[in-house]
Amino acid sequence: TLFRSQISRPVNTEHVRMMELDQDRDESERIPTRVFDDEWIYTHPYDDALRGKETFGKWLVFRNYTELDSMWQLIKEHVFNGDLGAKAAKCSTMLKTETRFDDITGVICVYTAKEDIDQVGLKLIRLVGDEKLHYKTDAASLRNVYRIYGAPKTTYKTLLWNNGDPKFIFDNRYGKWFIKCTRHDNLDSMWQRIRQAAEDGVLGDVYSVQVFRSSADNVSNISVGTTEEDVEKVGDNLITIVKRDIHFKTTNMCAGMQKKIHFQWNEGKPQFTCKEFI
């Protein structure tokens, strides 16, 4: 891949081992606050189609230990019977770990495939009654992207209840692709095509599509904001729509490192050039 983690940390090998060992493990009868010898307890849906999906990440539900057992009971039942459409779920226990949130709070992770993130999130937020939920990718967990290690952003997406009108927000606003347009281009037409592709989900995870018009030099730019996980995917799809060179730039400092990418159309044979600088 072209992109390295924002935070350079050793791979969380324990997390990898746990995921491998517990792929088919079901400990749903265990009670979280009575377990002191394992970090997690698990449950899976009975539906093999859900169990067989590729995991992208998990919705996080935090609860005080006084409420953790009852919330786990509620969520595990809806995961097992398939109501949530989740691939699996796990709940933290009383075992102390390095990445533990604090000494009074537990977390329940509800795993999904990438294509199921939104629908599972909507069902989950209605089930648990929270004002907001956060989604974290497995890739971030495997790279040890945690606040205790100094990561400024640890989650991929946030779902706000918004008084019954749920709203998704991308937390990882990593950067933007830019398409340069001259006075000879039909700027409005190109912007409409890109915006429609973003709304239809054709581009990938996009959080903004904007136009920057310039009357001084007759050059304007269309920007497409995306997450770190989907930079390449959005770039691949975008360049096939505009059929011209495009450029990417990170929008903020990430552990002191900025990235610039030049994606050449190259007569239908796109080529990446990636540069990093302090």
Secondary structure, 3 states (H helix, E strand, C coil): CCCCCCCCCCCCHHHHHHHHHCCCCCCCCCCHHHCCCCCEEEECCCCHHHHCCCCCEEEEEEEEHHHHHHHHHHHHHHHHCCCCCCCEEEEECCCCCCCCCCCCEEEEEEEECHHHHHHHHHHHHHHHCCCEEEEEEHHHHHCCCCHHHCCCCCCCEEEECHHHCCEEEECCCCEEEEEEEECCCCHHHHHHHHHHHHHCCCCCCEEEEEEECCCCCCEEEEEEEECCCCHHHHHHHHHHHHCCCEEEEECCCECCEEEEEEEECHHHCCEEEEEEEC
